[in-house]
Amino acid sequence: MAEPLKNHFKENVPSILAEQIKQIYSEFEIELFVKQALTGFSELELLDRGKKLAKDLYDFLPKDFSESASILLKSMDFPLTHTDYKPMASFFYMTHLNYIALYGLDSPDLALPYLKEMTKKFSAEFAIRPFIEKHEELVFSYLENWKTDESVHVRRLVSEGTRPLLPWSFKLKNLEANPDKCLKILDYLKDDPEEYVRRSVANHLNDISKKHHKKVLSLCSTWLKEENHSLCNQREKLVKHALRTLIKQGNPSALALIGIKQNVDFQLLDYQVSPSKITKGEYITIQFTLKNNTSSLQSYLIDFIVYFVKLNGSTSPKVFKWTTLELAADNSKTIQKRLLIKDFTTRKINAGLHSVQLLINGKPIEIGAFEVM
């Protein structure tokens, strides 16, 4: 099982934080801060640890917000150079961002420029959300300028921070209900030179599609119709990722945008889920043969659903992405997939009968089940 994320933000963090601040602010009381910070620290999860340290810092930094924020910014001496999702070391700086969100909220014109600089070291996607909730129009006036910033981290923040359904954070209910301001920004960022930004755009659109799928489909359709052949492949990739929820739901318009016809004739042969009984920690294998019954080349988008048994005996469906097949007229192909049935942080495996469906061009087909003993 993966190591808990909080273990990457350990009990040595307060002392390292204090030593860095001391180099900028000589009056900082290291020993007293560390003692206070470690009280109750080990019982907290990752994000709560960062919030606690921010609150503890307030007792030891100047009460003038601009002065304390300046000290924290100067202490952040290792800017990010990555554009991926792997390094946990940068989580060290979430305390600094939490401080801005907690104590700068009533002074947004002072606080937002600090978020812009700090996001280059650790993403301000969580810290900016309270400002959006309280000062939406003002924040968007800043974002309008930030979307052209030379820093990839600032440009990504424009999209990621405004996501209505950002994981690990609260919903931005107003933007969830009224996404037009976000769609305007995403339209600008769609061809950003960095995939790190474009990936955020796709995830943001996927959030919006859950309540406003017609608006998202219309925007994506416009993007794919624009005559910009040099950007064709990256736009297609962005759109496919943005529409993933609608594609899993078998939405005909979403499938059509990625070149998949919903009502294509095919035949499913020799399908099976094996073994029929397993214990947690073992693999199941899904196998079938797909035959193209038409007289022309066809594309088939293939996913599958496992209906996991919950503790109360009901089931919860989980859609797994699989593959896309191209089959010539009257041709067939056999494919298989192995899936490890084990506990995850977000899903626990319970005993019982778990059914499996294929999704072929959005059409669900029962193919079997397996029992977890």
N, C-alpha and C positions, 0 to 999 in steps of 0.2 A: 504494500500500500504506500502511496506517495506520502512524503513527509509533510506535515501540516505547514502551511505558509507562515504561520506565526513564528515557526522555528528559525526563519530567516531574519527575524527581527528580535534578537535575543536580549538577554539581561545586560549585555555589555553595551548596548546602544546608548543608554542615557549617559554613560561616562564618556563615550566617544563624542557624542553630541555636545556635552559640556566643555570638553577640551577644545573643540573647534570654536565654540562661541567665545571661550576665554581668550583666544588669540585675537579676537576682534574687540571684545568688551572686557576689559581688565577687571571690572568690578564684579564679574559673574562669580557666584559662590558655588563652586563645583561640588563640594562634599554635601552641602545641604540639599542642593538640587537632586543629586543622585539618590540620596536617602529618600527624599520625597517621591521621586519618580519610580523607584523600585517597590514602593508600597502598593501591593495589589497588582503589580505589573504582570506577573506570571499567569494569573488567572484569566487574563484578557486575550481575545482573539486579535488577529493582525491589525485590522483597521482601528479597533478600539485602543490598541497600544499607541498608535500614532496620535489619536485624539487626546489621550491622557497626557502624553508628553507635552503636547501643545498647551494644555491647560496648566501643567506644572511650570512650563517656561514663563507663563504670564506673571508668576509670583517672583521671578528673578530677573526679568528684563525691565527696561524703562517703560513707564506707563504710557508715554507718548508713542502712539502706534507707528508713526513714520520712522521714529528713531529705532524702535525694536525691530520693525520689518527690515530696515536697512542693515542692522546687525546680522540678522538671519541670512539675508541675501549674500552678504559679504562672506559669511561662513561656509557657503555652498561652493566649495572650491574645485569640484570635479564635474564639469558639465558633461552631459550625455553625448556619446558619439554614435550610439546604436540607433537603428530604426526597426528593431524587431521586438518581440514580446518576451524575451527570455531573461534578461538580467534582473535578478532580485535585489542586487546591491543598491540600486537607485531607490528602493523603498525606504531607505534610510531618511530620505528627504521628505517623506510624506508629512512628518511632523511640522516642517517649515510651512508647507502649504496649508495644513490644518490651522496653524496659527493665524495666517492671513484670513482664512474663511471665518474663524471664530471672532477675531478682534478687529477686522477691517470692514465688516459687513455694513456698518453705518457710515463708512467713509469710502464709498466705492471708487471715487476718482483717485484716491490715494492708493487703494488696495489693488485695483486691476492692473496697473503697470507692474506691480511686484509679481502678480501671478504670471504675467507675460514673460518676465525674465526667469522666474523659477521653473516654469514649465519646460525650459530647455534642459533642466537637470532632473526633474521628475514631473510627470504629466499632471497638469492642474485640472484634469477633467472632472475630478470629484470636488475640488475646492471652489471651482467657478459656479457650481450649481446653486448654492444658496444665493449668490449674487443675481443669477438669472431669475430665481424665484421672487426676489425682492425688488430687483432693479432691471427688469427685462429689457425695456427700451434702451436704457443707458448701456447695458452690456452689449446689445446688438450693434450699437453705434461704434463700440470698440472693435467688435468682431469684424465689422465691415472693413476696417483698416487692417486688422490682423490677417485677413485671408490672403493678402498679398505679401506677407512678411517673408523675408529671406530664410528664416528658420523653419525647417520642416516640422519641428515640434510645435511651434506657434500655429502654423497652418492646420496641423492635425487637431489641435485643441479646439479650433473653430468648429469643426465637425463633431469631434468626440464629446466635448463638454456639453453640447446642446442636444445630444441624443435623448429622446424622451424616456427611453427604457434602458439606460446604461446599467449593465450588470454591477452589482455590489453597491448601487446607489438608489436614492429615492426617485420616483417618477417626476418628471417635469410635466405636470398635468395640463398646464395651459398650452405648452408646445405639443403635447400629445393630442389635444383637442383641435389645435389651430397650427398646423405645421408649415404654413406658407412661407414664413420668414426663414425657416430652416431649409425648405426646398430651394429657395432663391440662393442661399449660400452654397448648398450642395451642387447646384447647377454650375456655379463658378468653379468649384473645386474638382469637378468630375475628371478633368484632364491634368490634374496636378502631376508634375514630373516624378513624384515619389509614390510608390505603391503603398507605403505606410499611410499616406493621406487618403489615397483612393480606397483602400481597404476600410478605413473609417467611414468614408462616404457610403460604401455599400452596406455596412452594418447599420448606419443611421437610416438609410432607406428601408432596410428590412424592418427596423423598429416602426417606422411610419406606416409601412404596408399592412400592419396588423389592424389598423383602424381606418386607413385611407388608401386602400389598395388601388382604387381607380386613379387617384392622383399620381401614385408611384408608377403605375403602368403607363400612364400618359407621358410622364416625364421620360421614362426609360425608352419608350417608343420613339420620342423625339430625338433623343441622343443617338439612337441606332440609325435613324434616317438621315442625320446630318452628314453632309459630304465632307468627311475628313478621314480619308482612307489610311493615313499614317497612324491614326489613333484607333482604328477599327478593332483590333484584337484586344487592346486593353479596355476599351469600352464594353465589349462583349463579355469579358471576364468580370468586370465590375457589375454589369447588369445581372449576370447569372447568379453572382453571390448576393446581390441585393434582393433578388426575387426568390431566394431559396425557400422561404416559408410558403409563399404562394405556389411554388413548384411542388413542394411536398403535399400541398392540399389539392393538387391536380387542377389548379386554376387554368382554364383553357387559354386565356390571353397571355398569361405568363409563360406557359409552355410554348405558345406560338412565337413569342419574342426570342426564345432561344432555339427556334427551329424544330420544335417537336410537335407533330400532329397528334391530336388526342384519339381520334377514331381511325386508327390504322389496324387493319386486319392482321392478326397473328394467332399462333397456336402454342400453347404451353404443354410441354411433354416431359414425362419422367421426373416430375418435381418431388422433392423430399426434404425433410428436416431430420437430421440424424446427429447423434443417437436419440432415441425417444426418451431416455432417462439419463440425467447427469447429476453430479453434485456441484456445488458452487466452486468456481475456480477451474472448471473444465470448459472445453470448446464445444459449440454446435457447428454443424456444417449445413449450409443451405445450397442446394444444387437443383438445376433445372435445365431443360433444353428449350430454346425459343426458336420458333419457325416463322419466317416471313411468308404470309399467305398471299401477298400482293404480287403484281407483275412489274414492280419497280423497286429501286433501292429505297430503304426506309431506315429512319433513325428511331431507336427505342431508348428512352430514359428509364433506367432501372434503379429503384430504391427498394427498401424493405422496412416493414414495421414489426417490432416485437411488442406484444402486449404484456408488459411485466405485471406480475401479481403483486398487489399491495398487501400490507398487514391485515387489512379488514376483509380481504378476499376479492375486492374489486380489482380491475386492471387499469394500467396507465400506458397509453401507446407512446413508443419512442421510434421516430423515423430515423433510419440510417441511410446516408448517401452511399451509392454503390458505383454505378458506371453508366456509360452511354454506349450502345451497340449500333453499328451500321450493318445491315444485312441486305445482300443482293436478293433479287426476286427469287422466291421459292427456296431460299437457303435457310439453314438452321445453324445454331451454335449452342454448345453446352458450356455453362459457366458455374462456378461454385464460390462460396464465400464462407470463411470461418469467423466465428464471433466468440470471444472469450466472455463467459458469463461470470462476472465477479462484481464485488461491491465497488462503488465509486462514492466520492464525497456527496454527490447529488442524487445518487440512486443506490438503494440497498436491494439485494437479491433475496427474495422470500421463497419458501417452498410452495409448490403448486404447479399447475399446468399453464404454461406460457404459450400463447398462440402466435403464429407468424403469418404475415401477409406480404406478398410482393406488391410493389407499385410499379406498373408498367405504363409509361405515358400518362401517369396520374390515375390509372385504373387499379383499384385494390383487388387482389386475388388471394384467397385462402390457400395455403400450401401445406399446412401441418402445424405441429406443436411439439414442445418438449417439456418434460416434467423435471423440476428441480426437487431432488429428494431431501 
